[in-house]
Amino acid sequence: MSETIAGVAIPDSAIAADATELVREVAPPLLYDHSRRVYLFGTLQGRRLGLAADPELLYVGAMFHDLGLTETYRRADQRFELDGADEARRFLTSRGVPEESVRKVWEGIALHTTPEVPYRLEPEVALVTAGVETDVLGIAYGELDPADVAAVVAAHPRPDFKRRILAAFTEGFEHRPDTTFGTVNADVLEHFVPGFRHIDFVEVIQNSPWPE
């Protein structure tokens, strides 16, 4: 029997179970609970928006979206979103998932900090962002049934979440500051890493090798 939270069924396939086990092993409770809430809130927002994603694909996208913040999967040479997206591709491909489905999961994770664009793509992409925006930024929080929100938070609590998730972001990419260029992640480092200054897009253009 699948688990149901706020009227949302947690996928109980072998792939979903393996994804849950992987994230439990490598992520602290903060990120595990957050990732589960992303799936739940993403699904609930999808119902509100009339978007229906494949539950298994959305679940993997939600569960893997912050793997790049963990010690096991964080790299130093690319955006943290790509760490999770690339691992999701390996995970799903090794289990025989078709490339078209893999692509949706990859894009859902890779674009989850990119405003607006995911909503022009498939529900499996859009709803990872919707779940993240609800849980981290509070976007469309007020559009959900308070009873559903309470049920989600009861199952996956978020104590001191604002402070703790910002600390997790900082730890996850302060060692690769240049990868935050052009992303919202630069804001995190400007707040919490002394001396950090984001790469300035205007200066990049003005100082390029072109003579004019």
N, C-alpha and C positions, 0 to 999 in steps of 0.2 A: 504494500500500500504506500502511495506517495504521501509525503508530508504536505499539509496545506496550511498556509499562513495568510490571514486577511483575504481568504477566498482564492488565493493563488497557489496552485499546485507546484511543488518543487519537483522537477523532472527526476524520475527514478531509474533512468537507463544506466547501462554500464558506463557510458561515456560521462554522464553527469556524476555518477558515483566516483569515478576516477578523478574527475576535476575537483570534486569536493575534498577528496583525500589528499591530492597534491597541494591544494591551497592550505589545508589544515596543517600540513607538514612544514611548509616553508614560511607561512605568514603568521604574524602575531594575531591574537584575537581582535585587535583593532581593525586590521585589514580584512580578516575573515568575515567578521560581522558586517563591516561596511560593504564588502562585495556581495554578500547575500542580500543586504538591503537594496543594493543597486538593482539586482534582479527583481526583487519584489516591487520596489517603487517604479522601475522601468515598465514592468507589466501593468501595474495599476495606471500609470500615466498613459500607456498604450491604449488601454480600454477607454480612457477619457478622450483620447485623440482619434480613436477609430483605427489604431494600428495594431495588427496582430502579427507577432513574430513567432518563428519556430521556437518553442520553449527551450529545447535542448541547446540550440545555437545561442540564444540570448543568455542562457545560464552560463555557458562556457565563456562568452564574452564578458559577462559581469564578473565572474569569479577570477578571470585572468587579467582584468584590466589594470590592476595595480601590482602585478608581479614584479614590475621593474623597480619597485620601491623596496623589495626584499633583498637580503644579502645574497641569496642563492642566485637570483636572476638579474640583479642590477649590473649593468655594464658601465663603461666609462666613455664610450665613443658614439653614443646615439641617444636620442630622446627616450625618457623612461617609458613612454607609451609604446614605443617600438619593441622594447624588451618583452613586454607582455604579449604584444601582437605576434611577434616572431615565435615565442614559445607556444602560443595557441596554435599557430600553423603547424609546428612540429607535432604537437600533441594530437591534433585532429587528423593530420595526414597519416600518422603512424597507425591510426585506427580505421583507415579506409574511408574517411569522410570525403565526399566529392569536392573538387576544387572550388566550385561555385559557392558551396556552403562555407568552405574554409575562408574564402575571400570576404564574405560578409562578416565573419567573426573577426578576421584580421582588421578590417576597416572600422568595425565598431570599437575596437580597442585603440587602434592608432589615432582615431579622430575624436576620442572622447573628451578632450580638452579644447577642441576646436569649435567655437560657437557657430551656430546656424547650419553649417554644411551637412552634418549628419542627418538633419531632418529632411533633406532633399534626397536621401538615399533609402535603402530598404529598411523595414522595421527592425531587423536584427542589428542594424547600425544605429538607427535613430534612438532606439530605446535604451541602449547602454548609456548614451549621453543623457537621456531623460532621467534615468535612475541616478546617475552621478550628480546631475544638476539639482535634483530634489534633495539628495542626502547631504551634499557638501555645500551647495549655495542656497538652498531653500527655494529654488525656482519652482513655481507651481505647487509649492507645499500646501498652500491654502485651497487648492483646487481638489485635493483629495479628501475623502471621507475621514474625519478625525478618528473614527473607530478603526478604520483600516490602518491609519498611521500608528495608532496606539498598539495594535496587534503586531505590526512589524517591529516596532521598537521593543515590545515585550519579549519577542522571540530573539531579537538581536539588539541588545541595548547599545546606547551610544554615550556612555559617561564621559564628560569632559571632552567631547568629540572635537569641537572646534580647535582647541589647543593641540590635542594629540595628533590630529590629521595634518595640521600645519607642520608639526615637528617631524612627522613621517615624510612629508614632502621634502622638507629641508634636508633630512638625512639621505633621502633617496637620490637627490641630484646636486647637492652642493659640491661634490667631487667632479662634476662635469658641467660647470656653469655655462660654457659656450653652447651647450645643447638646448638651453632655454631661450635662445635668441628667437624672437618672433612669437613667443608663446606666453600664456598666462603664468607659466612657472617662474619666469623672471621676477614677477612681483613677490613671490615667496622669498627668493634669495635676497632681494632688496630690503625686505623687512627683517630678515633673521641672520644674514651673513655679513658681518662688519666689512666694509670696504668694497662690497660687490657693487658694480655698476653695470647695468645691462648694455649689451651691444646696441649702439644707436644706428638705426636704419638710415637716417639722413646722413650721418657721418660715413657710413659704408659707401653710400653713393658718391658723396663729395670727395672721398679719399680713394676712389677706385682708380685703376691705372689709365682710364680713358682721359684724354687731354681736356675734353670739355663735355 
